[in-house]
Amino acid sequence: MSRRILFIDDQRMEFALLHKVFEGFSQEKFTLEWAQTYEEGLTLLTGSRYAACLLDYNLGDQNGLSLLKAAIAGGCTTPIIFLTAETSSDVGNTAMDAGALDFWVKSELRPETVERSLLFALRLAQTMEELRHRATRDDLTQLLNRREFDSIFKEETQRALQFGNSVSLVLIDLDFFKLVNDNFGHQVGDRVLRIVADILVHCVRAIDRVARIGGEEFAIILIDTDRLVALEVARRIINAVQTGLDISIEGRPLKGTASGGVASIPYHGNTVASIMQAADRALYLSKNRGRNQATLALIQEATRPPAPSRDR
């Protein structure tokens, strides 16, 4: 199946000319799709997956630069190449400063040069995506890493406060994980962490975010979720971990459990620090009460001094 390229331009003639250029490619054939309005282009760009997008500067009463900014603000990761009739590099450089991968001058579009530039842009975009992935993911579990979790949780906290929504945090910590490493070795310990990571991802929705924030500690950001629903999710996770870690390693039984703590905005605080502290206290209570359970933070938890270090 050929790779799809989205072209956003309000002129049918421009699409016909570009389509003719694409027909002259010799190395790879692409499927060129056309959106002729700002609204249609933004919807397709943010709602579908394309190998790349070619975006014209002029879009009727609006311009491609504003569409580019709106798409990136909406989370679009499709590489965008700006098209301009201007021979001056000012417009193109402005577009690249706003997030475009490259810019092309329309009068210079030829099949051989466009194909070469497009293939190079696609390889560059793939490399950048791989680097982005490595910078935001935990190497062992492929979950979000601590740095990315902190960034996302800060953004979601601000959004929840701005729009009056709820966002919940679930902290999950494996019980007595050190014994797994001591009795079975670190390779088995790594396997257990990957199993738990897979369990967490399958216990939440696609819009929720799952991270490994410590050795055997995980965090889940539940978007638009109040504290009671979040507690049910946490309990479902605890049960799933107990079931998923009832395994045999080279004929030796391994049984593992986890404990959880839950806190929500606005019930337990209105800052990242207060919610983290409240969820950590709730996790401490789960450990103190016998482990293998999830606990919802109390409203007043956020104002108390930090809890002592807990025995995992």
C-alpha positions as CSV (number, residue, x, y, z in Angstrom):
1,M,0.0,0.0,0.0
2,S,1.4,3.4,-1.0
3,R,2.0,6.0,1.6
4,R,-0.5,8.8,1.9
5,I,0.4,12.5,1.5
6,L,-2.2,15.2,2.4
7,F,-2.2,18.4,0.3
8,I,-4.0,21.4,1.7
9,D,-4.8,24.1,-0.8
10,D,-7.9,26.0,-1.9
11,Q,-7.1,25.8,-5.6
12,R,-8.0,22.8,-7.7
13,M,-5.4,23.8,-10.3
14,E,-2.7,23.6,-7.7
15,F,-3.7,20.1,-6.7
16,A,-3.8,19.0,-10.4
17,L,-0.3,20.4,-11.0
18,L,1.1,18.8,-7.9
19,H,-0.5,15.5,-8.8
20,K,1.2,15.7,-12.1
21,V,4.5,16.2,-10.3
22,F,3.9,13.1,-8.2
23,E,3.1,11.0,-11.3
24,G,6.7,11.7,-12.4
25,F,8.3,10.0,-9.3
26,S,10.6,7.1,-10.1
27,Q,11.5,5.7,-6.7
28,E,8.2,5.4,-4.9
29,K,4.6,6.1,-5.7
30,F,2.5,8.0,-3.1
31,T,-1.2,8.5,-2.8
32,L,-1.9,12.3,-2.9
33,E,-5.1,13.4,-1.1
34,W,-6.6,16.9,-1.3
35,A,-8.2,19.1,1.3
36,Q,-9.4,22.4,-0.1
37,T,-10.4,24.4,3.0
38,Y,-8.8,25.3,6.3
39,E,-11.4,23.5,8.3
40,E,-11.2,20.3,6.2
41,G,-7.4,20.3,6.2
42,L,-7.2,20.7,10.0
43,T,-9.7,18.0,10.6
44,L,-7.9,15.5,8.3
45,L,-4.5,16.5,9.6
46,T,-5.3,16.0,13.2
47,G,-7.7,13.1,12.8
48,S,-5.9,10.8,10.3
49,R,-2.4,9.4,9.8
50,Y,-0.4,10.6,6.9
51,A,3.2,10.1,5.9
52,A,3.4,13.9,5.4
53,C,1.4,17.0,4.7
54,L,2.0,19.6,2.1
55,L,0.5,22.9,3.2
56,D,0.0,26.0,1.1
57,Y,0.4,29.4,2.7
58,N,-2.8,30.9,1.1
59,L,-6.1,29.3,2.1
60,G,-8.7,31.7,1.2
61,D,-9.4,34.2,4.0
62,Q,-7.1,32.2,6.3
63,N,-3.5,31.1,5.9
64,G,-1.5,27.9,6.2
65,L,0.7,29.4,9.0
66,S,-2.3,29.6,11.4
67,L,-3.4,26.0,10.4
68,L,0.2,24.8,11.1
69,K,0.1,26.3,14.6
70,A,-3.3,24.9,15.3
71,A,-2.4,21.4,14.1
72,I,0.7,21.3,16.3
73,A,-1.1,22.7,19.2
74,G,-3.7,19.9,18.7
75,G,-0.9,17.2,19.0
76,C,-0.3,16.6,15.3
77,T,3.0,14.7,14.7
78,T,2.7,14.4,10.9
79,P,5.7,16.1,9.2
80,I,4.4,19.3,7.5
81,I,6.1,20.8,4.5
82,F,5.1,24.4,3.7
83,L,4.5,25.5,0.1
84,T,4.8,29.1,-0.9
85,A,4.8,31.2,-4.1
86,E,7.4,33.5,-2.5
87,T,10.9,33.2,-3.7
88,S,12.1,34.9,-0.5
89,S,12.8,32.6,2.3
90,D,11.1,34.8,4.9
91,V,7.7,32.9,4.8
92,G,9.4,29.5,4.7
93,N,11.7,30.3,7.7
94,T,8.7,31.6,9.6
95,A,6.9,28.4,8.9
96,M,9.8,26.3,10.0
97,D,10.1,28.4,13.2
98,A,6.4,27.5,13.8
99,G,7.1,23.8,13.4
100,A,7.2,23.0,9.7
101,L,9.8,20.4,8.7
102,D,10.7,22.1,5.4
103,F,9.4,24.6,2.8
104,W,9.2,24.4,-1.0
105,V,8.9,27.2,-3.5
106,K,6.1,26.4,-6.0
107,S,7.9,27.6,-9.1
108,E,10.8,25.2,-8.4
109,L,8.7,22.0,-8.1
110,R,10.0,19.3,-10.4
111,P,9.4,15.6,-10.1
112,E,13.0,14.7,-9.5
113,T,13.6,17.5,-6.9
114,V,10.3,17.0,-5.2
115,E,10.7,13.3,-4.9
116,R,14.2,13.6,-3.5
117,S,13.2,16.3,-1.0
118,L,10.1,14.4,0.1
119,L,12.0,11.1,0.7
120,F,14.7,13.0,2.6
121,A,12.0,14.8,4.7
122,L,10.3,11.5,5.5
123,R,13.6,9.9,6.6
124,L,14.3,13.0,8.7
125,A,10.8,12.9,10.3
126,Q,11.3,9.2,11.1
127,T,14.6,9.9,12.8
128,M,13.2,12.8,14.8
129,E,10.2,10.6,15.9
130,E,12.6,7.9,17.1
131,L,14.6,10.5,19.0
132,R,11.4,11.9,20.5
133,H,10.3,8.4,21.5
134,R,13.7,7.6,23.2
135,A,13.6,10.9,25.1
136,T,10.1,10.4,26.5
137,R,10.0,6.6,27.1
138,D,11.4,4.3,29.7
139,D,13.8,1.9,28.0
140,L,12.7,-1.2,29.9
141,T,8.9,-1.0,29.8
142,Q,8.4,1.6,26.9
143,L,6.0,3.5,29.2
144,L,6.4,7.2,29.6
145,N,9.5,8.1,31.7
146,R,9.5,10.3,34.7
147,R,10.4,13.5,32.9
148,E,7.6,13.1,30.4
149,F,5.2,12.2,33.1
150,D,6.0,15.3,35.1
151,S,5.5,17.5,32.0
152,I,2.1,15.9,31.0
153,F,0.8,15.9,34.6
154,K,1.6,19.6,34.9
155,E,-0.3,20.3,31.7
156,E,-3.3,18.2,32.7
157,T,-3.4,19.8,36.1
158,Q,-3.5,23.3,34.5
159,R,-6.1,22.2,32.1
160,A,-8.3,20.7,34.8
161,L,-8.1,23.9,36.9
162,Q,-8.8,26.1,33.9
163,F,-11.9,24.2,32.7
164,G,-13.2,22.9,36.0
165,N,-12.6,19.3,35.2
166,S,-11.3,16.4,37.3
167,V,-8.1,14.6,36.7
168,S,-6.9,11.7,38.9
169,L,-3.5,10.3,39.7
170,V,-3.0,6.6,40.6
171,L,0.3,5.5,42.0
172,I,1.1,1.8,41.8
173,D,4.0,0.2,43.7
174,L,5.0,-3.5,43.5
175,D,5.0,-5.2,46.9
176,F,8.3,-6.7,48.1
177,F,9.8,-6.4,44.6
178,K,13.3,-6.6,46.0
179,L,12.6,-10.2,46.9
180,V,11.9,-11.0,43.3
181,N,15.3,-9.7,42.3
182,D,17.0,-11.5,45.2
183,N,15.3,-14.8,44.7
184,F,15.0,-15.0,40.9
185,G,17.5,-12.5,39.5
186,H,17.3,-9.2,37.8
187,Q,16.3,-10.6,34.5
188,V,13.2,-12.0,36.0
189,G,12.7,-8.7,37.8
190,D,12.8,-6.9,34.5
191,R,10.3,-9.4,33.0
192,V,7.9,-8.7,35.9
193,L,8.2,-5.0,35.3
194,R,7.3,-5.5,31.7
195,I,4.3,-7.7,32.6
196,V,3.0,-5.1,35.0
197,A,3.5,-2.3,32.4
198,D,1.4,-4.3,29.9
199,I,-1.3,-4.9,32.5
200,L,-1.5,-1.1,33.3
201,V,-1.8,-0.1,29.7
202,H,-4.7,-2.6,29.2
203,C,-6.5,-1.5,32.3
204,V,-6.9,2.1,31.3
205,R,-8.3,4.0,28.3
206,A,-6.2,5.2,25.3
207,I,-6.5,8.9,26.5
208,D,-5.0,8.0,29.9
209,R,-1.3,8.2,30.4
210,V,0.9,5.5,32.0
211,A,4.4,6.0,33.2
212,R,7.2,4.3,35.1
213,I,8.4,6.9,37.6
214,G,10.8,4.8,39.7
215,G,12.3,1.3,40.0
216,E,9.0,-0.5,40.7
217,E,6.7,2.5,40.9
218,F,4.2,3.4,38.2
219,A,1.9,6.4,37.8
220,I,-1.3,6.7,35.8
221,I,-3.0,10.0,34.8
222,L,-6.7,9.4,34.4
223,I,-8.1,12.2,32.2
224,D,-11.6,13.7,33.2
225,T,-12.0,11.1,35.9
226,D,-13.2,11.8,39.4
227,R,-11.8,10.2,42.6
228,L,-14.4,7.4,43.0
229,V,-14.0,6.2,39.4
230,A,-10.3,6.5,39.8
231,L,-10.4,4.3,42.9
232,E,-12.3,1.6,41.0
233,V,-9.7,1.7,38.2
234,A,-7.0,1.4,40.8
235,R,-8.7,-1.6,42.4
236,R,-9.1,-3.2,39.0
237,I,-5.4,-2.7,38.4
238,I,-4.5,-4.3,41.8
239,N,-6.6,-7.4,41.0
240,A,-5.1,-7.6,37.5
241,V,-1.6,-7.4,38.8
242,Q,-2.2,-10.2,41.3
243,T,-3.6,-12.4,38.6
244,G,-1.0,-11.5,36.0
245,L,1.9,-12.2,38.4
246,D,0.7,-15.6,39.4
247,I,3.3,-17.3,37.2
248,S,5.9,-20.0,37.1
249,I,9.6,-19.3,36.5
250,E,11.5,-22.5,35.5
251,G,9.2,-24.6,37.6
252,R,9.3,-22.2,40.6
253,P,6.1,-20.3,41.5
254,L,6.2,-16.5,41.6
255,K,3.4,-14.6,43.1
256,G,3.4,-10.8,43.1
257,T,1.0,-8.1,44.2
258,A,0.9,-4.3,44.1
259,S,-0.4,-1.5,46.2
260,G,-2.0,1.7,45.0
261,G,-2.8,5.3,46.1
262,V,-5.4,7.6,44.5
263,A,-5.7,11.4,44.5
264,S,-7.7,13.8,42.4
265,I,-8.0,17.4,41.4
266,P,-9.7,19.3,42.8
267,Y,-10.6,17.2,45.8
268,H,-7.0,16.7,47.2
269,G,-5.3,19.8,46.0
270,N,-4.8,22.1,43.1
271,T,-1.1,21.7,42.4
272,V,1.1,18.8,41.1
273,A,3.0,18.7,44.4
274,S,-0.2,18.4,46.5
275,I,-1.7,15.7,44.4
276,M,1.5,13.7,44.3
277,Q,1.8,14.0,48.0
278,A,-1.8,13.0,48.6
279,A,-1.5,10.0,46.3
280,D,1.7,8.9,48.0
281,R,0.1,9.1,51.4
282,A,-2.7,6.9,50.2
283,L,-0.2,4.5,48.8
284,Y,1.6,4.5,52.2
285,L,-1.7,3.6,53.8
286,S,-2.2,0.7,51.4
287,K,1.2,-0.6,52.3
288,N,0.6,-0.1,56.0
289,R,-2.8,-1.9,55.9
290,G,-1.4,-5.1,54.4
291,R,-0.6,-4.3,50.8
292,N,-2.4,-5.7,47.7
293,Q,-5.0,-3.0,47.8
294,A,-5.8,0.6,46.7
295,T,-6.6,3.5,48.9
296,L,-8.2,6.8,48.2
297,A,-6.6,9.8,49.8
298,L,-8.5,11.8,52.3
299,I,-9.4,15.4,51.6
300,Q,-7.3,16.7,54.4
301,E,-4.3,14.6,53.4
302,A,-2.9,17.4,51.2
303,T,-2.3,19.7,54.1
304,R,-0.4,17.3,56.3
305,P,3.4,17.0,56.5
306,P,5.1,14.4,54.3
307,A,4.7,10.8,55.3
308,P,7.7,8.8,56.4
309,S,9.4,6.5,54.0
310,R,7.5,3.3,53.4
311,D,8.7,-0.3,53.4
312,R,8.0,-1.5,50.0
